[in-house]
Amino acid sequence: MTSLNPPANQLHSEIDGASLKRNAPGLHVPQPKYRPGDEPDFSAMTFPEAGETPRPPLDLKSDDSMPYANGLVRVLTFEGNAVGPWNPSILPDQLRAGLTHMVTTRIYDDRMALVQRQGKSSFYMKCTGEEAVSVAQAMALRADDMLFPTYRQQGLLIARGRPIVDMMCHCLSNTGDNLKGRQMPVFYSWREGNFFSISGNLGTQYSQAVGWAMASAYKGEDAVASAWVGEGATAEADVHYAMTFATVYQAPVILNIVNNQWAISSFQGIAGGETSTFAERGLGYGLPGLRVDGNDFLAVYAATQWAAERARMGYGASVLELFTYRADAHSTSDDPNKYRPKNEAAIWPLGDPIDRLKQHLIKIGEWSEDHHAALVEKTKTKVRDDFLRAESMGTLDSGPRIDPKTMFEDVYQDMPPHLRRQRQQFGF
């Protein structure tokens, strides 16, 4: 009789006639391919050609979505052509609006990072290289769809028309801050724009988005929710909870995973990116997944349209992995040169989202380098003037201050006795 338990010292096992060597157990710690001082090389990274990935039906089942979770939805070629079944055929005016929003987001980002370095605000987080992830999605969704972002989707606010002065005032925590200095800089909240307050506890927005979407469906409405997390945050328990509820209740929600290759100081392999794509995370929960070129404005727009329409038709949630690259530091408290090569962002094979949309508009005869240069200069002037207005309402180190008596407001509908006593003690 053949033993089902071979001796512990047996070095080889015979399976289907093949000899397999048993490796000694050991701890595997994922490591990025390149560290500071190395010369990064992405030539081995392969993607489907633009237009190659088919467009699935809206009732796509998770069992059938593996090719999409392992592929890459792309529309723009590197020559600037829009090709394939995912081409959303957006009118030139809308394309120019998208380009303007992305340029504005980048210039705003640069200005606010400089403001932090000048000591006028305490903290900032940029989204350089990820502008299409937010701007294209905001433009593809309806105004009544609810957004549950992280701190790196400034483009959602800009595309939905929030005044830049208001965004700056929030980052300065000054007298013009709609949150009265009670949130960290870049933790925006804009109720009027259906932009949910950002949480510093990563992953919570997934659960909140699914709950909001369930409520929308329960009320018979067709507004959808869209939530974003980074690839690192997919290791958080809230993501598991959210995906479970999204599947069970077929919540009308888009679950975006922004794979920008780096969480804070740790590369995407630490969160499981070595063994599968992040779009595949949805499959285990019964959710279809799409992997999308996050630097391709048209691809992000088209994939968002597909997921939103799918949700409105009652087919439930979708997982979108937006494959991009964090070109700048994680935050103003981070130095990426300590853990990755300096030139890695410059040679990222999927390019820069602003440059790619600009080249597409030029290719179709709806833009030019002169138009672009004029847009950049005009936007820089506007952002500079906006900051002067915001600065007049106070900064971290000078100017007007928020009235301290507001600390007792906006917490309880009816102020409890102990707070009334404390307020009186302070003379408020």
N, C-alpha and C positions, 0 to 999 in steps of 0.2 A: 504494500500500500504506500502510495506517495504521501509524504508528510506535507501538510498545509502550512507548517511553520518551520522553515529551514533554519539550520543552526545559525546562531548569532555571528559566528566567525566566517560564515560563507561569504566570499567576496564577490561572487557573480550569481546572478539569477537568470534562469532560462525562461524567456517569455516569447512565445511564438517563434522559437528557434533562434532568437537574437540574444547575444550575450551583452548584458548591461552591467557596467561597473557601478558598484554602490559607492557613493561619495560619503565621506565622513561628515557628520552633522556639524553645522557651524552657523554663526549669525551673519546674515547678509545685510549690509548697510549700503543702500543705493548711493552711488557717487555720480556727480555730473561728469561728462566726458572732458570738459575743459575747465581749468582753474586760472586765476590770474597769472599772467606770464605765458600761458599757452596760446597757440595760434588756432582759433576755432575753425572748424571745417564742417560745413553742412552739406557737402556734396553727396553724402550717403543718404540724406533725408529725401525720400521720394513721396510725391503726391500725385493723385490723378490730375490729368490735364484739365484746364478750364473747359466746362461744358460736358465733361465725360460722365459725371455722376448723374444718374437718372433722377427724375422727380417722382417720388412715390405717391400713391393715393392717400387721401386724407384719412382713410380708415386703416392706415398702416398698423399692423400688429407688431409687438415687440419681437416676436419670434422671427419676423421677416425683415427686421431692420438692421441686422448685423452688417450687411454690405454698406449701409449708410453711416453706421456708427464707426466703421473702419475706413470709410472713404473720406472724401473732402468735397463739400459743396463749393464749387468755384464758378464764377461767371466771367470775370475779367482776365483776359490774357495779359501777359507782361508787355504786349505791344499796344494795349489799350482798347482792344475789341471786347464787346460783350457777346458771349456765345452760350449756346446750350439751352436745355429745357428750364433752367432756373432763372433765365434772364427775365427780370420783372418789367422790362420795357418802360422805365420811368421817363417821364417827360423832361426835357432839358432844364426847364425852370426848377423842377424839383431837384434835379441833380446839382444845379448851381446852389440851391438852398442848402443841400446836404454838405457840399464843399465849404460853403460859408460857415455853417455851424461847426464843422470840424476845425477849420482854421481859427475860428473864434475860441473854441475850446483850448486849442494848443497855446494861443497867445495869452489867454486868461491864465492858464496853467503856469506859463513862464513868469508872468507878472507876479502871481501870488507866491511862487517859490522864492522869487527875489525879495518880496516883501517880508517873508519869514527870515531870510538871511540878514535883512536890515534891522531885525529886532522889532518889527511893527506887529507881528503876529507870532504865536507860539509854535505853530505846527502846520504842515501842509503835506498833501499827497497828490502827486501828479498822475496823469493817465497818458503820458506821451507814448504814441504808437498804438493806442487802443481806442482812438476816437471813433472809428467806425462801429465798434461794438455797441456803443451807446447811441450815437446820433442816428445810425441807420435803423436801429430798432425803435427808437422813439418816433421816427417818421413813418414807420410801417404800422404802428399801433394806433388805435383811436384815442382821442383825448380823454374818454371816460374809462379807459383801461388803467389799472392801478399798477404803479411801479414800486418795486421793493429792491432798491439797489444796494451796492456796497459804496465805499468811499471813493471808488475810482470810476464812477459813471457821471461825471460832471456834464458830459454831453447831453444827457437826458434833460437836464434843466435848461440848457441853452437851446436845444432843439424845440422844447415846449414853450419857450418864450419867457423864462424867468429873467427879470432884469439883472444884469451883471452887477450893478451896484448893490442889490440885495444880497447876492451871493458873497460879494466882498465884505459887506457889513457883518455877515455871519462869521466869516473867517477871522475878522478882526474882533469879534465879540463886543461890538460897540453899541452906541445908542440906537443905531438903525437895524440891529440884529433882530429878526423876527422871533428868535428863541431866547432873547434877553441874556445872552451869554451863558446859557445853561448847558450847552452842548459843546463838544470839542470842535475846533475848526475842521471843516470839510464834512462834518456829520450833519449835512443839510436836512431840512424838512420843509415841505411846501405843500400844504393841504390843498390850496387852490389849484395846484397843478397835478393832483393825484400822485404825489411823490412822497412815499412813506418815510418817516423819520429813520435815519440811518443808525444802526446799532453797532457798538464796538465789539459786541460778542459775536464772533463770526458764525454764520450759518443760521442765525435766528430769523433772518428775513425770509428764508425758504419756508419755514413753518408758518410764519405770518402770512406769506403770500398764498399758501395752500388754504389756510383758514379763510382768508378773504375770498378766494375763488369759490370755495364751498358755499359761503354765504351768498355770493352772487348767484350761483346756480340754484340754491334753495329758494331765493326770492324770485326766480324765474327771469332774471336779467341775463343779457348776453355779453356783459363786460367781462374781460379776462384779466388775470393778474400775470405779471412777469417779474421774475426774481433773478438776481445775479449772485453768484459766489465765485471766488477764485478756485483754482484747482486744488490748492492746499486745504481750503475749507471743506472740501468733500470728505475729509477724514473726520469732520465734526459730527456728533450724534444728531444734531438738528437736521442735517441733510437726510439721514436715514429715516427719521420720523416723518419728514415732509414727503419723501418719495413713497413711503408706505401709505400715508393718508391720500396722496394724490392718486395712487393706483386704486385703492379700495373705493374711493368716492368719485372717481373719474373727474377730478377737479379741473375746471377750465383754467389752467395755469401753464406758463412757459417757464421751465426751469433751466436757466442759463448757467453754464460752467465756463468761466473765462479762463482758459488755459493760456496764461501768459508766460509759461515756462518756469517762473520763479515765484514762490511765496517769499516771505521775508527771510532772506539768507539761505533758503533751502530750495533746491530745484524740484521739478514736478515729480521726479521718481520717488521722493519721500512720501508723496500722497498716493502712490500706486501707479504712476504713469509708465513705469517700465514694463508692466505686464499686460496692460490693455489701454485703450483710449478712454478718456473720461466720458465720452458719449455712451460707451458700453455700460456705464454705471446704471443707467436707466433700465437696461434689459433685464437685469436681475430682479427688478421690482415690477416687471410687466409693462414698462414704459418704453415706447420707441425712442431711439436716439439718432440724432444727426450730428455729424462733425462738419463744421463750417469754417471756411477761411475767414477769420476775424479781421483780416486786413483788406478784405474785398467788400466795399460798401454795398455793391449790388447783391452779393451772396448773402450777407447778413440781412439785408432788407427782404429778400425773397424767402429765406428760411423762416424769418419772423412772420411774414404773411402766411406762410403755410401752416406754421404751428398755431397762430392765432385763429385762422379759419377752421382748423381742425378742432380747436377747443370750442369755438362758437357752434360748431355743428354737433357737439355732444360726444365727440370721440375721446375727450379727456386730455390729459397732460402730455407734454413732450419734453424731452431733454435735448438741449442744444449745447454742444461743446464749441465754443468760439475760440478757434486756434489762432493765437496771436503771440506778441512778444512785449514784455514790459521793458521799454527802451530806457527808462530812467530808474532812479532809486525807488525802493518801496515807499519811502517817506523821507522827509527832511531829517529824520533821525537815523537814516540808513546810508551806508556807503557800499554800493554794489561792486566797486573796484576791489573789495576785499574778498569777494567770493566768485567773481566771474571775469572773463577777459574784457578789457575796456572796449574793444571793437566788435563785440559779439552782436550788439543791436544793429550796427551799420551793415553787417553782412547777412542779416536774417533773410532767408531765401524767399519769404513772401512779401518782402518790401515794406513800404510805408503807406498806410491807408490814404493819406492826403495826396501824396504823389500819384498813387494809382488812379484815384478818381479824377484828379486834374488831367492826367494823360488821356483818360477816356474821353473827357469833355473836349480836349484839344483834337483828339482823333476824329470825333464826329462833327468837328467844325463849330462847336458851341463855346469855345474858350480859347485863351491864348496865354503865353507867358507874360505878356504885358498886362492882360486882365488880372492875372494872378498876383503879379507884383503890386498892382494898384489895390487889390483886395487886402493883401497883407498890410500894406502901409495904412490904409483906411482903418483897418481893424485895430492895429497897434495904437493909432491915435485915439480911437474911441475907448479902448480898454484903459489907456493912460488917463484920459479925462474922467472916466468912470471911477478910477481909483482915487483921483483927487476929490471927487464928491464923497466917496466912502470914507476917506481919510479925515474929512472935515467933521465927521461924526464920531471920531475917536479911534485910537489905535491901542496896542498893548502898552505903549510907553508914553502916550501923550493924548491930550484932547479930552472931550467930554467923557463922563463915566455913566454907566447905567445906574439909575437910582437904586440903592441897596434895599429899599422897602419892597421892591418887586420880588425879592426872594420868598416872600410869604404868599405870593399870588400863584394862580394857575395850577395848584396842586389838589386842593379840595374844593368841591362846589360850595360846601358850607364849612368855613374855617373852624376847626376844633378849638376848644377853650385854651389848651396849652399853647397853641400858636398865637392866639389872640393876646395871651399874657406876655409871650416873648416879644411880640410886635410892640406892645405898649412899653415894655422895658427899654426897647431901643428908641422909643420916642416916635414911632411911626403910627 
